[in-house]
Amino acid sequence: MIASQSNCTTRSSQEQNTLSCLRAADVNTLETLNLNIILEGFYGTFVFVPVVDGTFIVERPTVTITRGRLNTEVLLAVTNAHEGNVFVDQSLTMNISDYVSTLFPDVEPWQAALATPIYQSFGTNVEQANYAMGESIFVCPTYYLLHALSTKAWKGEFAIPPAFHGTDLPYYFTSYGPAYDNSEFITAFSNGFLATAISLDPNAKYNSSDITPEWNVWAPGHTEMMFNETEAGAPIVYPYSTDDALLERCQYWLSISANTAQ
């Protein structure tokens, strides 16, 4: 498609090959083609993504992770409560099985059908898709890493409404203007990352005003740290256990990872 619309298929092979032609093509033409291709993609997805070529990328990420071939010994992972919402068309009407099939075209129909019983309790079709998108792409891969790193991995969840993907950034970089502008919360939320960067442990507090309680590693008790606010607007930070049902859904995504290219 790119080659034909860039007039790179009409030149003779003796003159130059297609790739050389594209490299010499007008940048504005390529920019327009790139945008058009992206806009034609399924809502919330990226058309151009890394693929396993056997040389540069030798295997799927989940294969590498489950083999324990990692380039770190410490992990601090924080996901947001509603990671998937901004990547789902909120006017979507298709059922969850069709959504999974469209999101991951290589998934077999019977594999997509397995999503129905595990997501049908999450409300409307859109709400089910929100969770499926968030868990398949963002949340569950986090747990695969947590499993692999075991006793040197910490897990947290950011739940300040709306808790969409990326809405946590202003609480690390306050110049962006956090919606919940509470100094106690901002200190607690950001200091865990800085402590891990400095001391490889989020419990190595360097700020006495940090209200975060003792943060246990994720394994073996599946302990996470919740970062939220109360209805009255007070910061609330507390440990809790990962939902077993969530871990079961993550096993579903892992079981079809060969078809989702993960």
C-alpha positions, 0 to 999 in steps of 0.5 A, a space after each residue: 500500500 505504501 509503495 503503490 501510493 508513493 509511486 514506488 512500484 512503477 520503477 524498474 528493478 534496475 533503477 532502484 528497489 522499492 525500499 530505496 525508493 521509499 527512502 527517497 520519497 517526499 516526506 510529506 507524502 510518507 507522513 500523509 500515508 502513515 496517518 491514513 494507515 493509522 486512522 484506518 486501524 482498529 480504534 485504540 490500536 497501533 498499526 506499526 508494532 514490533 514483530 518477531 523476526 527471529 534475529 533482532 527480536 527472537 521470541 515473543 515477550 511472554 516467552 522470554 519473561 516466563 523463561 526468566 531471561 530478564 535484564 533486571 533483578 528489581 521491579 516496581 510496577 504501578 498500573 492504573 485502575 482503568 487502563 483500557 478506557 481511552 483505547 476503547 471507542 465508548 460507543 462500541 456495541 460489539 460483544 466481548 467475543 467479537 471485540 477480542 477477535 477484532 483486537 487480536 485478529 489471529 485469535 481463534 474463534 473458540 479462544 475469543 469465545 472464552 472471554 465471554 464467561 470471564 468478562 460478562 459480569 463487568 456490565 455493558 459491552 463497552 465496560 467489558 471491552 474496557 477491562 479486556 483492553 486494559 488487562 490484555 495490554 497493560 495489567 496482565 503483562 505486569 503480573 507476568 513480570 511480577 511472577 518472574 521477578 518473585 521476591 524483588 518485585 513490588 506492585 501498586 495501583 493508582 486509583 485517583 479518578 478517573 485513573 485512566 492510562 496516563 493520568 498518573 503522570 502529573 503526580 510524578 511531574 507536578 508541573 503538569 498540574 495534578 487534578 488531586 493536588 494533595 501534597 501528602 498523596 503526591 509525596 507518597 505516590 512519587 516517593 516509592 519510585 524515587 526510593 526504588 531508583 535510589 535504594 532498589 526498595 520503595 520502603 527506603 523512605 527519605 521523606 518523613 512525610 511519606 504516609 505509605 505503610 510498609 510495602 511488602 513484595 508482591 510474592 508470595 502473598 500477592 500484596 499490592 499498595 493502593 493509592 487513592 482518595 476518600 470521598 471526603 478528599 483525604 489521601 488513602 494509601 493501604 496494602 491489599 491482596 490481588 484479586 484472584 479472579 484478575 489473576 485467572 483472567 491473566 492466565 486466560 490472556 497468557 494461554 492465548 499469547 501465541 495468537 495475540 503476539 505477546 
